[in-house]
Amino acid sequence: MSPDVINQMGAVYANTVLVVGLILAFAAAASAIGWAIICSQYLSGIARQPEMRSQLMGQMLFTGGLMEAFPMIALGIAMFFTFANPFAGSFLAAVGG
Amino acid sequence: MNFESSDFDAKRIFRVQAFAVSGLALLFYIFDGQSAAQGAFYGGAIVLFNTWVTHRRLKSAQELAKIAPGREVTALYLAAIQRFVFTLVFFAVGMGWLQLDPVPMLVGFGVVQLSYFVSGFLISHKSIK
């Protein structure tokens, strides 16, 4: 492998690491914002109707599960890029390595 | 949706997800072989574990709500962080250490995660009836 190809390979890995970091950051932020909205609505709900607490908690958890589905899938994709980088293979195939 | 018993709903969600895991692993086994089926099963099992953690946290939060009302939100928020970290760790173990097939694992994880919507539809459909 020539030094130029090694440099380009390094760039592929560096960019992948950057993207993984961004995916993790956005997934964490989205999850946190989603939970914050759901929890604040839950608290305002039990402030209005304290007797609904148990029902609201169930609803809150279920809604949280729905909301969390996409950040969790984003985590999975980030891990895929980390442990089974598809771009490195494509790059090597393109340069004939 | 009617959430008279969160215990019952957790069981229902778990059942739908377990069915999705089994079906998906079987499909991968038929069309892609054993290693793909193992990956898909592992990916789905991560979601099942997360559902179980959520259910346990819900129970402890309900106990906490009786003792210190309002504090249960903290417990549930911690559970969300716990699930986030567990998901990362399980993916790292599955792809990095166990060297399972990553694409079926992601597909399994995604499909079972989205089966939450199916269980939600079933619960709401039942509550309408």
gemmi code that builds the backbone of each chain (N, CA, C; Angstrom):
import gemmi

chains = {
    "A": [
        ("MET", (0.844, -1.199, 0.000), (0.000, 0.000, 0.000), (0.883, 1.255, 0.000)),
        ("SER", (0.620, 2.154, -0.946), (1.441, 3.369, -1.053), (1.103, 4.341, 0.090)),
        ("PRO", (2.061, 5.249, 0.408), (1.808, 6.225, 1.486), (0.575, 7.099, 1.222)),
        ("ASP", (0.326, 7.371, -0.053), (-0.833, 8.200, -0.412), (-2.155, 7.488, -0.056)),
        ("VAL", (-2.180, 6.203, -0.376), (-3.380, 5.400, -0.065), (-3.556, 5.292, 1.449)),
        ("ILE", (-2.445, 5.116, 2.166), (-2.503, 5.031, 3.644), (-3.043, 6.345, 4.224)),
        ("ASN", (-2.587, 7.467, 3.672), (-3.085, 8.775, 4.117), (-4.585, 8.915, 3.876)),
        ("GLN", (-5.012, 8.503, 2.684), (-6.440, 8.593, 2.347), (-7.277, 7.657, 3.227)),
        ("MET", (-6.693, 6.501, 3.527), (-7.372, 5.542, 4.417), (-7.538, 6.170, 5.811)),
        ("GLY", (-6.481, 6.843, 6.256), (-6.539, 7.556, 7.541), (-7.629, 8.617, 7.541)),
        ("ALA", (-7.767, 9.304, 6.404), (-8.818, 10.330, 6.284), (-10.199, 9.710, 6.366)),
        ("VAL", (-10.345, 8.521, 5.739), (-11.637, 7.808, 5.803), (-11.978, 7.485, 7.255)),
        ("TYR", (-11.006, 6.944, 7.996), (-11.244, 6.594, 9.402), (-11.506, 7.831, 10.259)),
        ("ALA", (-10.738, 8.893, 10.002), (-10.910, 10.124, 10.785), (-12.305, 10.713, 10.585)),
        ("ASN", (-12.744, 10.743, 9.329), (-14.081, 11.268, 9.045), (-15.175, 10.390, 9.634)),
        ("THR", (-14.939, 9.067, 9.606), (-15.916, 8.144, 10.203), (-16.034, 8.387, 11.705)),
        ("VAL", (-14.896, 8.566, 12.358), (-14.888, 8.842, 13.808), (-15.648, 10.139, 14.101)),
        ("LEU", (-15.422, 11.142, 13.263), (-16.119, 12.429, 13.420), (-17.632, 12.254, 13.296)),
        ("VAL", (-18.035, 11.496, 12.296), (-19.472, 11.253, 12.068), (-20.080, 10.455, 13.216)),
        ("VAL", (-19.342, 9.446, 13.701), (-19.834, 8.655, 14.842), (-20.042, 9.558, 16.056)),
        ("GLY", (-19.081, 10.437, 16.295), (-19.217, 11.387, 17.409), (-20.451, 12.264, 17.257)),
        ("LEU", (-20.657, 12.750, 16.043), (-21.833, 13.601, 15.782), (-23.133, 12.824, 15.976)),
        ("ILE", (-23.164, 11.589, 15.471), (-24.379, 10.764, 15.618), (-24.680, 10.553, 17.096)),
        ("LEU", (-23.642, 10.186, 17.879), (-23.837, 9.954, 19.316), (-24.303, 11.225, 20.021)),
        ("ALA", (-23.696, 12.346, 19.655), (-24.075, 13.615, 20.290), (-25.525, 13.974, 19.986)),
        ("PHE", (-25.909, 13.864, 18.712), (-27.279, 14.207, 18.329), (-28.287, 13.228, 18.923)),
        ("ALA", (-27.927, 11.939, 18.958), (-28.832, 10.936, 19.544), (-29.045, 11.221, 21.025)),
        ("ALA", (-27.946, 11.526, 21.736), (-28.043, 11.824, 23.169), (-28.864, 13.089, 23.391)),
        ("ALA", (-28.600, 14.112, 22.578), (-29.330, 15.383, 22.727), (-30.816, 15.201, 22.434)),
        ("ALA", (-31.113, 14.478, 21.356), (-32.517, 14.254, 20.991), (-33.243, 13.471, 22.066)),
        ("SER", (-32.575, 12.444, 22.588), (-33.164, 11.629, 23.660), (-33.408, 12.471, 24.911)),
        ("ALA", (-32.418, 13.289, 25.261), (-32.542, 14.136, 26.457), (-33.674, 15.150, 26.308)),
        ("ILE", (-33.747, 15.785, 25.143), (-34.809, 16.781, 24.907), (-36.175, 16.096, 24.937)),
        ("GLY", (-36.261, 14.941, 24.287), (-37.528, 14.186, 24.271), (-37.985, 13.825, 25.669)),
        ("TRP", (-37.037, 13.287, 26.467), (-37.391, 12.916, 27.845), (-37.777, 14.137, 28.673)),
        ("ALA", (-37.052, 15.240, 28.447), (-37.358, 16.464, 29.213), (-38.780, 16.930, 28.926)),
        ("ILE", (-39.184, 16.906, 27.661), (-40.543, 17.331, 27.291), (-41.576, 16.384, 27.910)),
        ("ILE", (-41.319, 15.065, 27.766), (-42.272, 14.074, 28.279), (-42.411, 14.186, 29.799)),
        ("CYS", (-41.268, 14.297, 30.498), (-41.303, 14.387, 31.967), (-41.971, 15.678, 32.440)),
        ("SER", (-41.710, 16.789, 31.738), (-42.329, 18.060, 32.159), (-43.844, 18.004, 31.980)),
        ("GLN", (-44.277, 17.383, 30.885), (-45.726, 17.241, 30.662), (-46.347, 16.317, 31.713)),
        ("TYR", (-45.613, 15.274, 32.071), (-46.075, 14.338, 33.107), (-46.258, 15.062, 34.443)),
        ("LEU", (-45.249, 15.861, 34.806), (-45.314, 16.596, 36.077), (-46.449, 17.618, 36.073)),
        ("SER", (-46.622, 18.309, 34.944), (-47.730, 19.274, 34.888), (-49.075, 18.547, 34.902)),
        ("GLY", (-49.096, 17.352, 34.334), (-50.322, 16.543, 34.351), (-50.709, 16.111, 35.751)),
        ("ILE", (-49.714, 15.640, 36.537), (-50.054, 15.220, 37.914), (-50.280, 16.424, 38.825)),
        ("ALA", (-49.752, 17.584, 38.436), (-50.060, 18.802, 39.208), (-51.529, 19.174, 39.029)),
        ("ARG", (-52.033, 18.954, 37.806), (-53.439, 19.263, 37.530), (-54.371, 18.195, 38.113)),
        ("GLN", (-53.986, 16.917, 37.925), (-54.831, 15.816, 38.408), (-53.973, 14.764, 39.126)),
        ("PRO", (-53.717, 14.959, 40.414), (-52.838, 14.032, 41.155), (-53.343, 12.590, 41.168)),
        ("GLU", (-54.644, 12.405, 41.081), (-55.205, 11.036, 41.123), (-54.894, 10.236, 39.855)),
        ("MET", (-54.432, 10.928, 38.806), (-54.100, 10.263, 37.532), (-52.646, 9.803, 37.475)),
        ("ARG", (-51.918, 9.953, 38.587), (-50.473, 9.694, 38.588), (-50.072, 8.350, 37.963)),
        ("SER", (-50.698, 7.256, 38.427), (-50.272, 5.932, 37.955), (-50.537, 5.757, 36.459)),
        ("GLN", (-51.684, 6.238, 35.999), (-52.002, 6.131, 34.570), (-51.048, 6.966, 33.728)),
        ("LEU", (-50.772, 8.183, 34.241), (-49.865, 9.066, 33.507), (-48.458, 8.496, 33.439)),
        ("MET", (-48.042, 7.796, 34.510), (-46.703, 7.225, 34.515), (-46.562, 6.149, 33.429)),
        ("GLY", (-47.584, 5.308, 33.343), (-47.595, 4.282, 32.301), (-47.532, 4.903, 30.917)),
        ("GLN", (-48.367, 5.932, 30.721), (-48.398, 6.645, 29.437), (-47.039, 7.261, 29.141)),
        ("MET", (-46.457, 7.869, 30.191), (-45.177, 8.542, 30.011), (-44.098, 7.563, 29.563)),
        ("LEU", (-44.048, 6.405, 30.236), (-43.033, 5.408, 29.892), (-43.224, 4.893, 28.476)),
        ("PHE", (-44.469, 4.654, 28.120), (-44.753, 4.137, 26.789), (-44.365, 5.161, 25.724)),
        ("THR", (-44.742, 6.406, 25.947), (-44.396, 7.481, 25.003), (-42.882, 7.644, 24.925)),
        ("GLY", (-42.232, 7.514, 26.083), (-40.770, 7.584, 26.110), (-40.139, 6.487, 25.278)),
        ("GLY", (-40.719, 5.309, 25.359), (-40.236, 4.190, 24.557), (-40.361, 4.463, 23.068)),
        ("LEU", (-41.491, 5.042, 22.685), (-41.695, 5.393, 21.272), (-40.693, 6.450, 20.834)),
        ("MET", (-40.530, 7.460, 21.697), (-39.626, 8.561, 21.370), (-38.183, 8.071, 21.269)),
        ("GLU", (-37.816, 7.119, 22.151), (-36.434, 6.662, 22.224), (-36.045, 5.717, 21.090)),
        ("ALA", (-37.034, 5.218, 20.363), (-36.739, 4.225, 19.318), (-35.713, 4.753, 18.315)),
        ("PHE", (-35.908, 5.983, 17.868), (-35.027, 6.505, 16.810), (-33.628, 6.876, 17.311)),
        ("PRO", (-33.490, 7.527, 18.481), (-32.126, 7.713, 18.997), (-31.387, 6.398, 19.224)),
        ("MET", (-32.114, 5.373, 19.666), (-31.482, 4.072, 19.896), (-31.004, 3.448, 18.582)),
        ("ILE", (-31.814, 3.581, 17.544), (-31.408, 3.066, 16.235), (-30.180, 3.840, 15.732)),
        ("ALA", (-30.167, 5.147, 16.000), (-28.994, 5.958, 15.638), (-27.743, 5.461, 16.367)),
        ("LEU", (-27.893, 5.066, 17.640), (-26.769, 4.486, 18.390), (-26.262, 3.234, 17.705)),
        ("GLY", (-27.192, 2.385, 17.302), (-26.830, 1.149, 16.607), (-26.049, 1.430, 15.341)),
        ("ILE", (-26.482, 2.423, 14.582), (-25.786, 2.787, 13.329), (-24.379, 3.316, 13.640)),
        ("ALA", (-24.285, 4.108, 14.724), (-22.967, 4.627, 15.125), (-22.016, 3.485, 15.486)),
        ("MET", (-22.533, 2.486, 16.178), (-21.708, 1.337, 16.545), (-21.306, 0.520, 15.314)),
        ("PHE", (-22.216, 0.476, 14.339), (-21.935, -0.209, 13.074), (-20.757, 0.463, 12.366)),
        ("PHE", (-20.764, 1.800, 12.338), (-19.662, 2.538, 11.713), (-18.359, 2.343, 12.496)),
        ("THR", (-18.486, 2.177, 13.817), (-17.284, 2.035, 14.646), (-16.639, 0.668, 14.488)),
        ("PHE", (-17.459, -0.395, 14.584), (-16.893, -1.742, 14.638), (-16.877, -2.488, 13.308)),
        ("ALA", (-17.670, -2.026, 12.350), (-17.675, -2.690, 11.040), (-17.748, -1.613, 9.958)),
        ("ASN", (-16.721, -0.787, 9.922), (-16.711, 0.382, 9.028), (-16.908, -0.014, 7.554)),
        ("PRO", (-18.065, 0.325, 6.962), (-18.290, -0.094, 5.579), (-17.520, 0.762, 4.569)),
        ("PHE", (-17.126, 1.977, 4.991), (-16.463, 2.900, 4.066), (-15.021, 2.471, 3.784)),
        ("ALA", (-14.395, 1.876, 4.809), (-13.010, 1.438, 4.627), (-12.942, 0.348, 3.558)),
        ("GLY", (-13.870, -0.595, 3.630), (-13.921, -1.673, 2.634), (-14.186, -1.141, 1.238)),
        ("SER", (-15.117, -0.204, 1.140), (-15.446, 0.403, -0.161), (-14.233, 1.141, -0.735)),
        ("PHE", (-13.532, 1.843, 0.158), (-12.350, 2.594, -0.282), (-11.271, 1.652, -0.807)),
        ("LEU", (-11.035, 0.574, -0.054), (-10.014, -0.397, -0.476), (-10.394, -1.055, -1.797)),
        ("ALA", (-11.699, -1.325, -1.957), (-12.159, -1.925, -3.219), (-11.956, -0.947, -4.382)),
        ("ALA", (-12.177, 0.358, -4.101), (-12.044, 1.375, -5.148), (-10.585, 1.551, -5.589)),
        ("VAL", (-9.661, 1.502, -4.609), (-8.241, 1.672, -4.977), (-7.584, 0.344, -5.361)),
        ("GLY", (-8.364, -0.745, -5.211), (-7.858, -2.068, -5.593), (-6.866, -2.640, -4.603)),
        ("GLY", (-7.117, -2.322, -3.293), (-6.199, -2.792, -2.251), (-6.486, -4.185, -1.775)),
    ],
    "B": [
        ("MET", (-55.313, 5.302, 24.922), (-54.777, 4.082, 25.507), (-55.162, 3.981, 26.971)),
        ("ASN", (-55.381, 2.771, 27.386), (-55.757, 2.558, 28.772), (-54.617, 1.864, 29.509)),
        ("PHE", (-54.083, 2.504, 30.526), (-52.975, 1.928, 31.278), (-53.406, 1.637, 32.711)),
        ("GLU", (-54.393, 0.801, 32.862), (-54.856, 0.460, 34.215), (-53.802, -0.344, 34.951)),
        ("SER", (-53.105, -1.196, 34.214), (-52.058, -1.993, 34.833), (-50.809, -1.947, 33.968)),
        ("SER", (-49.780, -1.240, 34.448), (-48.549, -1.127, 33.676), (-47.865, -2.485, 33.539)),
        ("ASP", (-48.113, -3.367, 34.538), (-47.547, -4.703, 34.537), (-48.051, -5.472, 33.310)),
        ("PHE", (-49.357, -5.403, 33.100), (-49.991, -6.086, 31.974), (-49.453, -5.540, 30.650)),
        ("ASP", (-49.321, -4.221, 30.555), (-48.844, -3.611, 29.323), (-47.396, -3.963, 29.035)),
        ("ALA", (-46.580, -4.008, 30.080), (-45.178, -4.388, 29.903), (-45.095, -5.810, 29.360)),
        ("LYS", (-45.933, -6.677, 29.892), (-45.955, -8.063, 29.412), (-46.368, -8.118, 27.952)),
        ("ARG", (-47.350, -7.297, 27.604), (-47.844, -7.283, 26.225), (-46.753, -6.787, 25.270)),
        ("ILE", (-46.080, -5.710, 25.656), (-44.994, -5.169, 24.827), (-43.891, -6.207, 24.673)),
        ("PHE", (-43.547, -6.839, 25.799), (-42.491, -7.856, 25.802), (-42.865, -9.016, 24.879)),
        ("ARG", (-44.130, -9.403, 24.928), (-44.613, -10.522, 24.104), (-44.509, -10.180, 22.611)),
        ("VAL", (-44.942, -8.977, 22.248), (-44.881, -8.545, 20.837), (-43.425, -8.500, 20.375)),
        ("GLN", (-42.557, -7.970, 21.230), (-41.147, -7.862, 20.858), (-40.485, -9.239, 20.757)),
        ("ALA", (-40.830, -10.127, 21.680), (-40.276, -11.480, 21.628), (-40.718, -12.200, 20.359)),
        ("PHE", (-41.958, -11.982, 19.978), (-42.493, -12.565, 18.736), (-41.731, -11.999, 17.535)),
        ("ALA", (-41.477, -10.692, 17.544), (-40.742, -10.049, 16.446), (-39.314, -10.586, 16.354)),
        ("VAL", (-38.657, -10.756, 17.515), (-37.286, -11.293, 17.537), (-37.260, -12.693, 16.927)),
        ("SER", (-38.179, -13.536, 17.391), (-38.204, -14.924, 16.925), (-38.469, -14.990, 15.426)),
        ("GLY", (-39.455, -14.221, 14.966), (-39.812, -14.217, 13.548), (-38.669, -13.738, 12.669)),
        ("LEU", (-38.025, -12.678, 13.138), (-36.931, -12.099, 12.358), (-35.729, -13.044, 12.301)),
        ("ALA", (-35.401, -13.649, 13.453), (-34.277, -14.592, 13.484), (-34.559, -15.778, 12.563)),
        ("LEU", (-35.797, -16.232, 12.557), (-36.187, -17.352, 11.693), (-36.051, -16.967, 10.215)),
        ("LEU", (-36.499, -15.766, 9.863), (-36.384, -15.292, 8.477), (-34.919, -15.196, 8.040)),
        ("PHE", (-34.104, -14.648, 8.924), (-32.684, -14.548, 8.597), (-32.053, -15.929, 8.464)),
        ("TYR", (-32.506, -16.864, 9.314), (-31.966, -18.226, 9.263), (-32.321, -18.891, 7.933)),
        ("ILE", (-33.555, -18.669, 7.469), (-34.005, -19.281, 6.208), (-33.273, -18.666, 5.014)),
        ("PHE", (-33.163, -17.330, 4.994), (-32.628, -16.665, 3.800), (-31.121, -16.390, 3.838)),
        ("ASP", (-30.548, -16.280, 5.058), (-29.134, -15.868, 5.143), (-28.231, -16.803, 5.936)),
        ("GLY", (-28.807, -17.785, 6.580), (-27.977, -18.719, 7.336), (-27.882, -18.410, 8.823)),
        ("GLN", (-27.092, -19.226, 9.497), (-27.069, -19.184, 10.964), (-26.401, -17.931, 11.537)),
        ("SER", (-25.309, -17.479, 10.926), (-24.590, -16.331, 11.507), (-25.449, -15.058, 11.447)),
        ("ALA", (-26.203, -14.905, 10.352), (-27.107, -13.751, 10.236), (-28.233, -13.847, 11.262)),
        ("ALA", (-28.745, -15.065, 11.454), (-29.814, -15.272, 12.440), (-29.331, -14.962, 13.850)),
        ("GLN", (-28.082, -15.347, 14.144), (-27.509, -15.046, 15.466), (-27.397, -13.534, 15.669)),
        ("GLY", (-26.946, -12.840, 14.623), (-26.832, -11.377, 14.693), (-28.183, -10.719, 14.929)),
        ("ALA", (-29.181, -11.152, 14.167), (-30.535, -10.586, 14.293), (-31.110, -10.859, 15.678)),
        ("PHE", (-30.890, -12.075, 16.163), (-31.396, -12.444, 17.492), (-30.729, -11.606, 18.581)),
        ("TYR", (-29.427, -11.409, 18.440), (-28.689, -10.605, 19.418), (-29.195, -9.156, 19.428)),
        ("GLY", (-29.383, -8.596, 18.226), (-29.894, -7.222, 18.113), (-31.265, -7.074, 18.755)),
        ("GLY", (-32.133, -8.041, 18.517), (-33.463, -8.016, 19.122), (-33.406, -8.204, 20.626)),
        ("ALA", (-32.464, -9.051, 21.067), (-32.336, -9.318, 22.508), (-31.927, -8.063, 23.281)),
        ("ILE", (-31.188, -7.168, 22.622), (-30.811, -5.895, 23.271), (-32.080, -5.103, 23.608)),
        ("VAL", (-33.008, -5.074, 22.668), (-34.270, -4.333, 22.895), (-35.090, -5.016, 23.990)),
        ("LEU", (-35.120, -6.350, 23.978), (-35.846, -7.073, 25.031), (-35.264, -6.749, 26.406)),
        ("PHE", (-33.950, -6.695, 26.477), (-33.287, -6.349, 27.738), (-33.682, -4.939, 28.171)),
        ("ASN", (-33.701, -4.004, 27.205), (-34.090, -2.621, 27.512), (-35.524, -2.551, 28.029)),
        ("THR", (-36.413, -3.348, 27.428), (-37.814, -3.378, 27.881), (-37.898, -3.896, 29.309)),
        ("TRP", (-37.114, -4.926, 29.595), (-37.104, -5.504, 30.944), (-36.582, -4.485, 31.967)),
        ("VAL", (-35.517, -3.761, 31.593), (-34.954, -2.725, 32.480), (-36.003, -1.637, 32.738)),
        ("THR", (-36.701, -1.223, 31.673), (-37.746, -0.201, 31.804), (-38.837, -0.659, 32.754)),
        ("HIS", (-39.250, -1.907, 32.585), (-40.311, -2.460, 33.429), (-39.898, -2.472, 34.907)),
        ("ARG", (-38.664, -2.898, 35.156), (-38.164, -2.937, 36.535), (-38.071, -1.534, 37.131)),
        ("ARG", (-37.602, -0.586, 36.311), (-37.480, 0.793, 36.769), (-38.859, 1.404, 37.042)),
        ("LEU", (-39.823, 1.026, 36.232), (-41.186, 1.531, 36.434), (-41.714, 1.069, 37.788)),
        ("LYS", (-41.456, -0.198, 38.092), (-41.914, -0.739, 39.384), (-41.259, 0.005, 40.549)),
        ("SER", (-39.943, 0.213, 40.435), (-39.250, 0.913, 41.532), (-39.679, 2.383, 41.601)),
        ("ALA", (-39.968, 2.979, 40.435), (-40.435, 4.376, 40.422), (-41.800, 4.499, 41.069)),
        ("GLN", (-42.651, 3.497, 40.845), (-43.978, 3.515, 41.476), (-43.865, 3.410, 42.998)),
        ("GLU", (-42.907, 2.601, 43.460), (-42.661, 2.500, 44.903), (-42.145, 3.828, 45.449)),
        ("LEU", (-41.236, 4.446, 44.680), (-40.647, 5.724, 45.079), (-41.696, 6.833, 45.117)),
        ("ALA", (-42.643, 6.763, 44.194), (-43.707, 7.774, 44.129), (-44.574, 7.763, 45.386)),
        ("LYS", (-44.709, 6.571, 45.983), (-45.506, 6.472, 47.227), (-44.761, 7.133, 48.391)),
        ("ILE", (-43.435, 6.956, 48.407), (-42.620, 7.490, 49.511), (-42.332, 8.986, 49.302)),
        ("ALA", (-41.830, 9.319, 48.099), (-41.448, 10.710, 47.794), (-42.025, 11.119, 46.446)),
        ("PRO", (-43.248, 11.647, 46.433), (-43.873, 12.037, 45.157), (-43.036, 13.061, 44.383)),
        ("GLY", (-42.901, 12.823, 43.087), (-42.110, 13.724, 42.249), (-40.698, 13.224, 42.004)),
        ("ARG", (-40.194, 12.375, 42.933), (-38.827, 11.851, 42.795), (-38.746, 10.733, 41.756)),
        ("GLU", (-39.905, 10.184, 41.390), (-39.893, 9.044, 40.464), (-39.370, 9.436, 39.075)),
        ("VAL", (-39.519, 10.711, 38.737), (-39.036, 11.194, 37.431), (-37.515, 11.040, 37.340)),
        ("THR", (-36.835, 11.301, 38.455), (-35.377, 11.141, 38.497), (-34.984, 9.696, 38.221)),
        ("ALA", (-35.720, 8.783, 38.868), (-35.447, 7.354, 38.666), (-35.654, 6.957, 37.209)),
        ("LEU", (-36.714, 7.479, 36.601), (-37.011, 7.141, 35.207), (-35.990, 7.767, 34.256)),
        ("TYR", (-35.530, 8.964, 34.602), (-34.522, 9.628, 33.765), (-33.201, 8.868, 33.830)),
        ("LEU", (-32.875, 8.378, 35.049), (-31.674, 7.552, 35.206), (-31.789, 6.265, 34.394)),
        ("ALA", (-33.000, 5.734, 34.340), (-33.231, 4.509, 33.552), (-32.975, 4.762, 32.075)),
        ("ALA", (-33.344, 5.958, 31.603), (-33.100, 6.302, 30.191), (-31.601, 6.343, 29.902)),
        ("ILE", (-30.850, 6.932, 30.832), (-29.380, 6.989, 30.675), (-28.800, 5.572, 30.700)),
        ("GLN", (-29.333, 4.759, 31.625), (-28.885, 3.374, 31.762), (-29.108, 2.599, 30.457)),
        ("ARG", (-30.280, 2.787, 29.862), (-30.581, 2.079, 28.606), (-29.647, 2.530, 27.489)),
        ("PHE", (-29.379, 3.833, 27.455), (-28.490, 4.408, 26.443), (-27.105, 3.751, 26.535)),
        ("VAL", (-26.572, 3.683, 27.756), (-25.240, 3.120, 27.978), (-25.233, 1.621, 27.690)),
        ("PHE", (-26.249, 0.909, 28.179), (-26.339, -0.540, 27.940), (-26.383, -0.857, 26.449)),
        ("THR", (-27.130, -0.049, 25.701), (-27.234, -0.279, 24.253), (-25.864, -0.145, 23.599)),
        ("LEU", (-25.137, 0.905, 23.970), (-23.785, 1.100, 23.425), (-22.885, -0.084, 23.768)),
        ("VAL", (-22.913, -0.501, 25.035), (-22.050, -1.590, 25.495), (-22.403, -2.897, 24.778)),
        ("PHE", (-23.697, -3.195, 24.680), (-24.105, -4.446, 24.032), (-23.732, -4.476, 22.549)),
        ("PHE", (-23.861, -3.327, 21.881), (-23.447, -3.277, 20.473), (-21.938, -3.460, 20.347)),
        ("ALA", (-21.217, -2.824, 21.259), (-19.756, -2.951, 21.235), (-19.346, -4.406, 21.455)),
        ("VAL", (-20.003, -5.076, 22.395), (-19.704, -6.487, 22.668), (-20.078, -7.354, 21.463)),
        ("GLY", (-21.243, -7.127, 20.905), (-21.732, -7.944, 19.796), (-20.904, -7.803, 18.538)),
        ("MET", (-20.580, -6.539, 18.178), (-19.835, -6.316, 16.932), (-18.324, -6.454, 17.131)),
        ("GLY", (-17.845, -5.959, 18.264), (-16.405, -5.953, 18.505), (-15.853, -7.250, 19.044)),
        ("TRP", (-16.453, -7.766, 20.085), (-15.901, -8.937, 20.758), (-16.449, -10.246, 20.182)),
        ("LEU", (-17.786, -10.349, 20.068), (-18.392, -11.587, 19.557), (-18.307, -11.695, 18.031)),
        ("GLN", (-18.002, -10.565, 17.360), (-17.856, -10.541, 15.897), (-19.101, -11.073, 15.174)),
        ("LEU", (-20.271, -10.681, 15.668), (-21.511, -11.095, 15.014), (-21.736, -10.240, 13.771)),
        ("ASP", (-22.561, -10.757, 12.878), (-22.863, -10.062, 11.623), (-23.537, -8.711, 11.936)),
        ("PRO", (-22.918, -7.569, 11.583), (-23.462, -6.272, 12.033), (-24.784, -5.848, 11.388)),
        ("VAL", (-24.938, -6.127, 10.088), (-26.162, -5.651, 9.404), (-27.421, -6.356, 9.934)),
        ("PRO", (-27.437, -7.700, 10.030), (-28.612, -8.338, 10.640), (-28.865, -7.891, 12.083)),
        ("MET", (-27.764, -7.608, 12.807), (-27.919, -7.144, 14.186), (-28.644, -5.797, 14.221)),
        ("LEU", (-28.233, -4.893, 13.320), (-28.889, -3.581, 13.239), (-30.343, -3.712, 12.804)),
        ("VAL", (-30.571, -4.576, 11.821), (-31.943, -4.784, 11.329), (-32.805, -5.347, 12.456)),
        ("GLY", (-32.268, -6.347, 13.163), (-32.996, -6.947, 14.284), (-33.317, -5.925, 15.352)),
        ("PHE", (-32.328, -5.125, 15.690), (-32.506, -4.082, 16.706), (-33.568, -3.077, 16.262)),
        ("GLY", (-33.441, -2.611, 15.020), (-34.376, -1.597, 14.511), (-35.804, -2.099, 14.437)),
        ("VAL", (-35.969, -3.293, 13.894), (-37.327, -3.839, 13.714), (-37.994, -4.086, 15.067)),
        ("VAL", (-37.236, -4.664, 16.003), (-37.828, -4.956, 17.321), (-38.095, -3.654, 18.084)),
        ("GLN", (-37.219, -2.676, 17.904), (-37.446, -1.360, 18.525), (-38.747, -0.747, 17.984)),
        ("LEU", (-38.958, -0.891, 16.679), (-40.156, -0.321, 16.060), (-41.406, -1.159, 16.332)),
        ("SER", (-41.234, -2.393, 16.806), (-42.414, -3.202, 17.153), (-43.133, -2.626, 18.373)),
        ("TYR", (-42.474, -1.700, 19.059), (-43.103, -0.921, 20.131), (-44.370, -0.237, 19.607)),
        ("PHE", (-44.279, 0.262, 18.358), (-45.426, 0.926, 17.737), (-46.579, -0.056, 17.545)),
        ("VAL", (-46.227, -1.283, 17.163), (-47.252, -2.318, 16.954), (-47.954, -2.619, 18.267)),
        ("SER", (-47.169, -2.775, 19.334), (-47.782, -3.063, 20.634), (-48.634, -1.879, 21.091)),
        ("GLY", (-48.186, -0.679, 20.781), (-48.986, 0.511, 21.104), (-50.317, 0.500, 20.376)),
        ("PHE", (-50.266, 0.119, 19.100), (-51.498, 0.024, 18.314), (-52.427, -1.036, 18.904)),
        ("LEU", (-51.858, -2.172, 19.302), (-52.671, -3.258, 19.881), (-53.334, -2.816, 21.180)),
        ("ILE", (-52.575, -2.106, 22.016), (-53.120, -1.637, 23.300), (-54.245, -0.628, 23.070)),
        ("SER", (-53.995, 0.328, 22.157), (-55.019, 1.350, 21.909), (-56.245, 0.724, 21.262)),
        ("HIS", (-56.024, -0.245, 20.375), (-57.115, -0.934, 19.701), (-57.979, -1.679, 20.725)),
        ("LYS", (-57.308, -2.285, 21.710), (-58.012, -3.038, 22.754), (-58.800, -2.085, 23.651)),
        ("SER", (-58.210, -0.912, 23.943), (-58.880, 0.044, 24.836), (-60.107, 0.675, 24.176)),
        ("ILE", (-60.074, 0.775, 22.820), (-61.238, 1.301, 22.103), (-62.389, 0.309, 22.217)),
        ("LYS", (-62.029, -0.996, 22.038), (-63.041, -2.035, 22.165), (-63.545, -2.077, 23.592)),
    ],
}
model = gemmi.Model(1)
for chain_id, residues in chains.items():
    chain = gemmi.Chain(chain_id)
    for i, (resn, *xyz) in enumerate(residues, 1):
        res = gemmi.Residue()
        res.name, res.seqid = resn, gemmi.SeqId(i, " ")
        for name, pos in zip(("N", "CA", "C"), xyz):
            atom = gemmi.Atom()
            atom.name, atom.element = name, gemmi.Element(name[0])
            atom.pos, atom.b_iso = gemmi.Position(*pos), 0.0
            res.add_atom(atom)
        chain.add_residue(res)
    model.add_chain(chain)
structure = gemmi.Structure()
structure.add_model(model)
structure.setup_entities()
